[in-house]
Amino acid sequence: MEALAIIFVIALGLAFGSFLNVCITRLPQHQSVVLPRSRCPRCEAPIAARDNIPLLSFLLLRGRCRTCCRPISWRYPAIEFANAALWLLCWLRFGPPLRAVGMAVLAFILLGLAATDAETLKLPNVFTLPGIALGVIYSGAMCRHWLRCALLSASWAITVAGILLAISGFYWLLRRREGIGIGDAKLLALIAAWLGPAQVVLIFIFGVVATAVCGLGVIIYRRRFEATLPLPFGAFLCAASLFAMFYGQPILDWYLSFYR
């Protein structure tokens, strides 16, 4: 029975990973994720159902479009595999089914935002705003006093977004250019709604450090300093959030143990 449940979770994760690829491709361009049917981004030939099976079709086609024979981006199988792996981890890691499903939904949203930001430097509202609302609903559903927990979750999201926007405004006054974008503020509000303020602090620190390390690596590789080097800060925040989903609380408990 357990093996069948695992197979089902993996298959579902692959299917939703395939749908997530459609969202990543179309949402930044304000296109429908329903119509038209999937097409090759190079030759625009419709993709047949047999060529749209997650992971398997990519392997059978050897990573090339059946019509134009041009390479298919590795992002497609990578997202499908990553979503399936994250959903399986959520199923194995989190006990109550409601919590496992909630964390799987959060992983889906974070993975989509990370890939979109990495490709376009955008964090679409269609991901962040419903994600905040779902986080508030999830926080209420996981608590006996559901209304109080939901309101608390919403207040955390608003507070975190307000703080980030204030920092961004102060930075703009000093440098006359955008630092932390509005999309990043919405993303952190989403994270706060789902995981709470303590996790947000940890995730923000991890995200800043990861972004700084990546920026330094790019500077060393290019052998020149760029003060306005564009980096997908949101993607690093999403990666830090996915890590914190599984290991954030033990890290916080370890840190707080020094003050007991």
URMOUR-V199977 format. One line per field, one symbol per residue. phi: phi as a letter, one per 30 degrees, with the letter a starting at -180 (. if undefined). psi: psi as a letter, one per 40 degrees, with the letter a starting at -180 (. if undefined). Layout:
phi: ???
psi: ???
This chain:
phi: .ddddddddddddddddddddddddcddchcdccbddebddccidecdedccdeiddddddhibdddciddceddddddddddddddddddddcdeeddddddddddedddddddddddbhbbeedcdddddddddddddddbdcdddddddddddddddddddddddddddddchadcdddddddddddddddcjdddddddddeddddddddddddddddiadbdcddbdedddddddddddecbddeddddddddcc
psi: ddddddddddddddddddddddddddddefiiediiihihedefhihiddefhhddddddeffihddeeiihhedddddddddddddddddddhchdddddddddddddddddddddddefigidedddddddddddddddeidgdddddddddddddddddddddddddddddefihchidddddddddddddeidddddddddddddddddddddddddefihhdfhhigddddddddddddddeddddddddddee.
